[in-house]
Amino acid sequence: MSSSIQTSRKYELDCQYLNSCFSGNGAVNKQKLVELLTRRNLQELRLIRQTYSTLYNQDLLRVLSNIRINNAFANVVCLRITEPQERDAELVRDALFGWRVNLNTVIEVASTRSSSELHFIKQAYSCRYNSNLEQDIAQKTDGTFKEILLAILKSSGKFGGRVDMSMAMCDAKILYEALESGNSVDWKTIMSLISERNSGQIKAILISYKELYGCEFSKFLKSNKCGKFGKDLRIVIQGIQYPQKFFAKQLRGALQSDAQEIVTRIIITRLGIDIKDISNVFAAKTGWSLGNLVRREFSTAGSGNNTSADKDYGLVAEFLLGLLKHC
């Protein structure tokens, strides 16, 4: 009982400090704020939100949402404390209905989340936006990616159950025949197969394909015969099969541009999953640590000014580095 009371008191103190910071009614110790938010795991953050609601009759997420438009730090904290399926639903919604369609984010979520995760993302999307995710993707995207994404989302309804390796072997042969049996690729068969298998079963098919034919399925998709459809499908297949490599490639692209949003999204969404593996793959390919990339993207050195936006970005950098340190 004593331990439970102490734990409850700890979260109350956390909430009191957060309320002081985000209400503007108290001095902010930036180091303390970052430490508080980066040392807590997802379950602890849930308890902090519950305690905050009890103490102040407000949702902490809503408090942050009210200031996040002009506050980069509040924005990343929102991403961190939001439930994963709700966060991903918001990311996809913003990608589809922002000032332009951000297809890369939609592809990222669809290809790197498991079928069960996609199932709950679709539910969260429907509840929050009173809309159907598949219908919105059909409306806002076109071309080959539209067909591929809709097949992946349909397959998410097949989540659960054990992986069947015998079926995977048979399906691998079907894929090979669809690629090699004629002058053109039988995309209809391939997409039908993908739409009927969950993410775990698709991974088993890809393993079986390599065992049977000595080469990755994705390598065949690079051939001239496969054209643009093959190129686009290869991106999604890589996300399903090797998410760490997929994300590391995204981060490598960040080296060529201003990519604060990409770096933030990947770190926060992959915490507790595979962020260390992503960091290792990224470092092996570039010689850069993920921490160094964060420092570069959010550095205000040489900016020549000291605006509030610069201060926000500096705090964002500390926050992301803290998450990497405690992951």
Secondary structure, DSSP 8 states (H G I E B T S, - for coil): -HHHHHHHHHHHHHHHHHHHHHHTSS---HHHHHHHHHHS-HHHHHHHHHHHHHHHSS-HHHHHHHHGGG-HHHHHHHHHHS-HHHHHHHHHHHHHHSSS--HHHHHHHHHHS-HHHHHHHHHHHHHHHSS-HHHHHHHH--HHHHHHHHHHHHHGGG--S---HHHHHHHHHHHHHHHHSSSS--HHHHHHHHHTS-HHHHHHHHHHHHHHHSS-HHHHTTSGGGHHHHHHHHHHHHHHH-HHHHHHHHHHHHTTS--HHHHHHHHHHHTTTTHHHHHHHHHHHHS--HHHHHHHHH--TT-S---HHHHHHHHHHHHHHHHHHH-
